[in-house]
């Protein structure tokens, strides 16, 4: 098994993303990614195709759109981590999550296909972070105008997933019933 990847100091994390790190239960990134994947899969068993189209309010994303957003975000954060780990010096762009969701066409997909893709993307994410070691995890780059590192980005991925899992549980599952 690889060495644990410990969380960065909270003051190193861009302020907006600190909320995500506070939602992670595990101290090791790889364990957090694995555990969060299991928690999400278990929660999604409570949803069916009808529930996957549910929106708890006008203008809010459907369950499928949240899953599409999670996929897009994880890929973007992984790309940023890869670029920085490989020594990229160019500032990496931000992305408009609402525009991405609108273009994702996630509502036209089956819940099962989104869940399968989430599991595949998460496996690729874990493999990327297993391949990074030591000083590479703490190499600094710029993404969306903020200094960041692969370590920070990895924990943002895990925390972002935890955040949306909680939203799915509290706003979509509990309000549906």
Phi and psi restraints in degrees (value plus and minus 20) as a CYANA .aco file:
   2 UNK   PHI     -94.8   -54.8
   2 UNK   PSI     144.8   184.8
   3 UNK   PHI     -84.1   -44.1
   3 UNK   PSI     127.7   167.7
   4 UNK   PHI     -82.1   -42.1
   4 UNK   PSI     126.0   166.0
   5 UNK   PHI    -127.3   -87.3
   5 UNK   PSI      83.9   123.9
   6 UNK   PHI    -100.7   -60.7
   6 UNK   PSI     135.2   175.2
   7 UNK   PHI     -85.1   -45.1
   7 UNK   PSI     129.8   169.8
   8 UNK   PHI     -93.1   -53.1
   8 UNK   PSI     143.0   183.0
   9 UNK   PHI     -83.7   -43.7
   9 UNK   PSI     117.1   157.1
  10 UNK   PHI     -78.0   -38.0
  10 UNK   PSI     -52.3   -12.3
  11 UNK   PHI     -90.9   -50.9
  11 UNK   PSI     -34.4     5.6
  12 UNK   PHI    -100.0   -60.0
  12 UNK   PSI     -38.7     1.3
  13 UNK   PHI    -107.2   -67.2
  13 UNK   PSI     112.0   152.0
  14 UNK   PHI     -70.8   -30.8
  14 UNK   PSI     118.1   158.1
  15 UNK   PHI     -71.9   -31.9
  15 UNK   PSI     -63.5   -23.5
  16 UNK   PHI     -77.7   -37.7
  16 UNK   PSI     -56.3   -16.3
  17 UNK   PHI    -105.9   -65.9
  17 UNK   PSI     -26.5    13.5
  18 UNK   PHI     -80.9   -40.9
  18 UNK   PSI     -53.1   -13.1
  19 UNK   PHI     -78.4   -38.4
  19 UNK   PSI     -53.6   -13.6
  20 UNK   PHI     -93.0   -53.0
  20 UNK   PSI     -63.3   -23.3
  21 UNK   PHI     -82.8   -42.8
  21 UNK   PSI     -51.3   -11.3
  22 UNK   PHI     -89.4   -49.4
  22 UNK   PSI     -31.2     8.8
  23 UNK   PHI    -116.7   -76.7
  23 UNK   PSI     -22.6    17.4
  24 UNK   PHI    -106.2   -66.2
  24 UNK   PSI     110.2   150.2
  25 UNK   PHI    -109.0   -69.0
  25 UNK   PSI     -48.6    -8.6
  26 UNK   PHI    -114.2   -74.2
  26 UNK   PSI     130.3   170.3
  27 UNK   PHI    -106.2   -66.2
  27 UNK   PSI     -38.7     1.3
  28 UNK   PHI    -126.7   -86.7
  28 UNK   PSI     112.6   152.6
  29 UNK   PHI     -78.4   -38.4
  29 UNK   PSI     -67.6   -27.6
  30 UNK   PHI     -83.9   -43.9
  30 UNK   PSI     -58.0   -18.0
  31 UNK   PHI     -87.4   -47.4
  31 UNK   PSI     -58.9   -18.9
  32 UNK   PHI     -84.5   -44.5
  32 UNK   PSI     -64.0   -24.0
  33 UNK   PHI     -81.4   -41.4
  33 UNK   PSI     -65.4   -25.4
  34 UNK   PHI     -85.2   -45.2
  34 UNK   PSI     -67.6   -27.6
  35 UNK   PHI     -84.8   -44.8
  35 UNK   PSI     -60.7   -20.7
  36 UNK   PHI     -87.0   -47.0
  36 UNK   PSI     -55.8   -15.8
  37 UNK   PHI     -82.2   -42.2
  37 UNK   PSI     -62.9   -22.9
  38 UNK   PHI     -86.1   -46.1
  38 UNK   PSI     -64.3   -24.3
  39 UNK   PHI     -80.9   -40.9
  39 UNK   PSI     -62.9   -22.9
  40 UNK   PHI     -85.9   -45.9
  40 UNK   PSI     -65.7   -25.7
  41 UNK   PHI     -79.2   -39.2
  41 UNK   PSI     -62.7   -22.7
  42 UNK   PHI     -83.2   -43.2
  42 UNK   PSI     -61.9   -21.9
  43 UNK   PHI     -84.9   -44.9
  43 UNK   PSI     -63.1   -23.1
  44 UNK   PHI     -86.1   -46.1
  44 UNK   PSI     -36.2     3.8
  45 UNK   PHI     -84.7   -44.7
  45 UNK   PSI     -40.8    -0.8
  46 UNK   PHI     -98.5   -58.5
  46 UNK   PSI     -30.0    10.0
  47 UNK   PHI    -123.9   -83.9
  47 UNK   PSI     129.2   169.2
  48 UNK   PHI    -142.7  -102.7
  48 UNK   PSI    -195.3  -155.3
  49 UNK   PHI     -81.3   -41.3
  49 UNK   PSI     -58.4   -18.4
  50 UNK   PHI     -84.9   -44.9
  50 UNK   PSI     -68.1   -28.1
  51 UNK   PHI     -84.5   -44.5
  51 UNK   PSI     -48.0    -8.0
  52 UNK   PHI     -88.1   -48.1
  52 UNK   PSI     -36.2     3.8
  53 UNK   PHI    -115.2   -75.2
  53 UNK   PSI     -21.8    18.2
  54 UNK   PHI     -87.7   -47.7
  54 UNK   PSI     119.2   159.2
  55 UNK   PHI    -145.3  -105.3
  55 UNK   PSI     109.7   149.7
  56 UNK   PHI     -98.0   -58.0
  56 UNK   PSI     -32.4     7.6
  57 UNK   PHI    -179.7  -139.7
  57 UNK   PSI     139.8   179.8
  58 UNK   PHI     -78.8   -38.8
  58 UNK   PSI     117.5   157.5
  59 UNK   PHI      63.5   103.5
  59 UNK   PSI     -25.3    14.7
  60 UNK   PHI    -110.2   -70.2
  60 UNK   PSI     135.1   175.1
  61 UNK   PHI     -90.7   -50.7
  61 UNK   PSI     131.6   171.6
  62 UNK   PHI     -97.1   -57.1
  62 UNK   PSI     149.7   189.7
  63 UNK   PHI     -77.1   -37.1
  63 UNK   PSI     -65.5   -25.5
  64 UNK   PHI     -80.3   -40.3
  64 UNK   PSI     -60.8   -20.8
  65 UNK   PHI     -87.1   -47.1
  65 UNK   PSI     -55.8   -15.8
  66 UNK   PHI     -82.2   -42.2
  66 UNK   PSI     -63.7   -23.7
  67 UNK   PHI     -84.2   -44.2
  67 UNK   PSI     -60.1   -20.1
  68 UNK   PHI     -82.3   -42.3
  68 UNK   PSI     -60.7   -20.7
  69 UNK   PHI     -82.8   -42.8
  69 UNK   PSI     -61.6   -21.6
  70 UNK   PHI     -82.0   -42.0
  70 UNK   PSI     -61.1   -21.1
  71 UNK   PHI     -82.5   -42.5
  71 UNK   PSI     -70.2   -30.2
  72 UNK   PHI     -80.4   -40.4
  72 UNK   PSI     -66.1   -26.1
  73 UNK   PHI     -83.1   -43.1
  73 UNK   PSI     -64.1   -24.1
  74 UNK   PHI     -82.6   -42.6
  74 UNK   PSI     -61.2   -21.2
  75 UNK   PHI     -84.4   -44.4
  75 UNK   PSI     -62.6   -22.6
  76 UNK   PHI     -83.9   -43.9
  76 UNK   PSI     -66.4   -26.4
  77 UNK   PHI     -84.9   -44.9
  77 UNK   PSI     -57.6   -17.6
  78 UNK   PHI     -85.4   -45.4
  78 UNK   PSI     -62.4   -22.4
  79 UNK   PHI     -79.2   -39.2
  79 UNK   PSI     -64.6   -24.6
  80 UNK   PHI     -80.8   -40.8
  80 UNK   PSI     -65.0   -25.0
  81 UNK   PHI     -81.1   -41.1
  81 UNK   PSI     -63.7   -23.7
  82 UNK   PHI     -81.7   -41.7
  82 UNK   PSI     -68.9   -28.9
  83 UNK   PHI     -77.5   -37.5
  83 UNK   PSI     -68.3   -28.3
  84 UNK   PHI     -86.8   -46.8
  84 UNK   PSI     -61.2   -21.2
  85 UNK   PHI     -81.0   -41.0
  85 UNK   PSI     -51.3   -11.3
  86 UNK   PHI    -109.0   -69.0
  86 UNK   PSI     -14.7    25.3
  87 UNK   PHI      72.8   112.8
  87 UNK   PSI      -5.4    34.6
  88 UNK   PHI     -78.7   -38.7
  88 UNK   PSI     113.1   153.1
  89 UNK   PHI    -127.3   -87.3
  89 UNK   PSI     -33.2     6.8
  90 UNK   PHI     -93.3   -53.3
  90 UNK   PSI     119.9   159.9
  91 UNK   PHI     -87.2   -47.2
  91 UNK   PSI     106.2   146.2
  92 UNK   PHI    -104.4   -64.4
  92 UNK   PSI     120.0   160.0
  93 UNK   PHI     -94.7   -54.7
  93 UNK   PSI     140.5   180.5
  94 UNK   PHI    -101.2   -61.2
  94 UNK   PSI    -194.7  -154.7
  95 UNK   PHI    -167.3  -127.3
  95 UNK   PSI     129.5   169.5
  96 UNK   PHI    -110.5   -70.5
  96 UNK   PSI      81.9   121.9
  97 UNK   PHI     -79.7   -39.7
  97 UNK   PSI     -55.2   -15.2
  98 UNK   PHI     -88.0   -48.0
  98 UNK   PSI     -60.6   -20.6
  99 UNK   PHI     -86.3   -46.3
  99 UNK   PSI     -59.2   -19.2
 100 UNK   PHI     -83.6   -43.6
 100 UNK   PSI     -64.1   -24.1
 101 UNK   PHI     -81.3   -41.3
 101 UNK   PSI     -63.7   -23.7
 102 UNK   PHI     -80.4   -40.4
 102 UNK   PSI     -55.3   -15.3
 103 UNK   PHI    -108.1   -68.1
 103 UNK   PSI     -30.6     9.4
 104 UNK   PHI     -91.6   -51.6
 104 UNK   PSI     -47.3    -7.3
 105 UNK   PHI      38.0    78.0
 105 UNK   PSI       9.8    49.8
 106 UNK   PHI     -81.2   -41.2
 106 UNK   PSI     -51.6   -11.6
 107 UNK   PHI     -86.0   -46.0
 107 UNK   PSI     -37.9     2.1
 108 UNK   PHI    -108.6   -68.6
 108 UNK   PSI     -18.7    21.3
 109 UNK   PHI    -122.9   -82.9
 109 UNK   PSI     141.9   181.9
 110 UNK   PHI    -100.5   -60.5
 110 UNK   PSI     131.7   171.7
 111 UNK   PHI     -78.5   -38.5
 111 UNK   PSI     -63.0   -23.0
 112 UNK   PHI     -79.8   -39.8
 112 UNK   PSI     -59.5   -19.5
 113 UNK   PHI     -88.0   -48.0
 113 UNK   PSI     -56.0   -16.0
 114 UNK   PHI     -88.9   -48.9
 114 UNK   PSI     -61.7   -21.7
 115 UNK   PHI     -82.7   -42.7
 115 UNK   PSI     -64.3   -24.3
 116 UNK   PHI     -81.2   -41.2
 116 UNK   PSI     -63.6   -23.6
 117 UNK   PHI     -85.1   -45.1
 117 UNK   PSI     -59.2   -19.2
 118 UNK   PHI     -78.3   -38.3
 118 UNK   PSI     -63.2   -23.2
 119 UNK   PHI     -85.6   -45.6
 119 UNK   PSI     -59.4   -19.4
 120 UNK   PHI     -87.8   -47.8
 120 UNK   PSI     -63.1   -23.1
 121 UNK   PHI     -84.4   -44.4
 121 UNK   PSI     -61.7   -21.7
 122 UNK   PHI     -83.0   -43.0
 122 UNK   PSI     -59.0   -19.0
 123 UNK   PHI     -82.4   -42.4
 123 UNK   PSI     -62.0   -22.0
 124 UNK   PHI     -85.1   -45.1
 124 UNK   PSI     -59.1   -19.1
 125 UNK   PHI     -81.1   -41.1
 125 UNK   PSI     -69.0   -29.0
 126 UNK   PHI     -80.4   -40.4
 126 UNK   PSI     -61.5   -21.5
 127 UNK   PHI     -82.5   -42.5
 127 UNK   PSI     -59.4   -19.4
 128 UNK   PHI     -80.2   -40.2
 128 UNK   PSI     -68.6   -28.6
 129 UNK   PHI     -91.0   -51.0
 129 UNK   PSI     -48.1    -8.1
 130 UNK   PHI     -82.9   -42.9
 130 UNK   PSI     -53.1   -13.1
 131 UNK   PHI     -99.7   -59.7
 131 UNK   PSI     -31.3     8.7
 132 UNK   PHI    -115.4   -75.4
 132 UNK   PSI     120.0   160.0
 133 UNK   PHI    -160.1  -120.1
 133 UNK   PSI     143.2   183.2
 134 UNK   PHI      21.6    61.6
 134 UNK   PSI    -142.2  -102.2
 135 UNK   PHI     -85.2   -45.2
 135 UNK   PSI     -43.9    -3.9
 136 UNK   PHI     -83.7   -43.7
 136 UNK   PSI     -56.1   -16.1
 137 UNK   PHI     -83.4   -43.4
 137 UNK   PSI     -45.4    -5.4
 138 UNK   PHI    -129.2   -89.2
 138 UNK   PSI      -7.2    32.8
 139 UNK   PHI     -86.4   -46.4
 139 UNK   PSI     114.1   154.1
 140 UNK   PHI    -116.4   -76.4
 140 UNK   PSI     117.6   157.6
 141 UNK   PHI    -162.5  -122.5
 141 UNK   PSI    -194.4  -154.4
 142 UNK   PHI    -145.2  -105.2
 142 UNK   PSI     110.4   150.4
 143 UNK   PHI    -156.7  -116.7
 143 UNK   PSI     110.8   150.8
 144 UNK   PHI      34.3    74.3
 144 UNK   PSI      16.2    56.2
 145 UNK   PHI      57.1    97.1
 145 UNK   PSI     -13.6    26.4
 146 UNK   PHI    -139.9   -99.9
 146 UNK   PSI     119.0   159.0
 147 UNK   PHI     -88.0   -48.0
 147 UNK   PSI     120.9   160.9
 148 UNK   PHI    -175.2  -135.2
 148 UNK   PSI     152.4   192.4
 149 UNK   PHI    -155.2  -115.2
 149 UNK   PSI     142.4   182.4
 150 UNK   PHI     -77.1   -37.1
 150 UNK   PSI     -57.6   -17.6
 151 UNK   PHI     -79.7   -39.7
 151 UNK   PSI     -68.7   -28.7
 152 UNK   PHI     -80.4   -40.4
 152 UNK   PSI     -66.1   -26.1
 153 UNK   PHI     -81.7   -41.7
 153 UNK   PSI     -58.7   -18.7
 154 UNK   PHI     -81.4   -41.4
 154 UNK   PSI     -63.8   -23.8
 155 UNK   PHI     -92.1   -52.1
 155 UNK   PSI     -49.9    -9.9
 156 UNK   PHI     -83.5   -43.5
 156 UNK   PSI     -62.0   -22.0
 157 UNK   PHI     -77.3   -37.3
 157 UNK   PSI     -70.3   -30.3
 158 UNK   PHI     -83.9   -43.9
 158 UNK   PSI     -63.0   -23.0
 159 UNK   PHI     -89.6   -49.6
 159 UNK   PSI     -56.2   -16.2
 160 UNK   PHI     -82.8   -42.8
 160 UNK   PSI     -62.0   -22.0
 161 UNK   PHI     -83.5   -43.5
 161 UNK   PSI     -62.7   -22.7
 162 UNK   PHI     -82.7   -42.7
 162 UNK   PSI     -61.5   -21.5
 163 UNK   PHI     -79.1   -39.1
 163 UNK   PSI     -70.5   -30.5
 164 UNK   PHI     -91.0   -51.0
 164 UNK   PSI     -49.5    -9.5
 165 UNK   PHI     -83.1   -43.1
 165 UNK   PSI     -63.0   -23.0
 166 UNK   PHI     -85.5   -45.5
 166 UNK   PSI     -59.7   -19.7
 167 UNK   PHI     -82.2   -42.2
 167 UNK   PSI     -64.8   -24.8
 168 UNK   PHI     -79.0   -39.0
 168 UNK   PSI     -61.8   -21.8
 169 UNK   PHI     -88.9   -48.9
 169 UNK   PSI     -70.0   -30.0
 170 UNK   PHI     -98.6   -58.6
 170 UNK   PSI     -58.3   -18.3
 171 UNK   PHI    -118.5   -78.5
 171 UNK   PSI     -45.3    -5.3
 172 UNK   PHI    -128.0   -88.0
 172 UNK   PSI     -65.4   -25.4
 173 UNK   PHI     -99.5   -59.5
 173 UNK   PSI     -70.2   -30.2
 174 UNK   PHI     -90.7   -50.7
 174 UNK   PSI     -53.7   -13.7
 175 UNK   PHI     -98.0   -58.0
 175 UNK   PSI     -41.9    -1.9
 176 UNK   PHI     -89.1   -49.1
 176 UNK   PSI     -60.0   -20.0
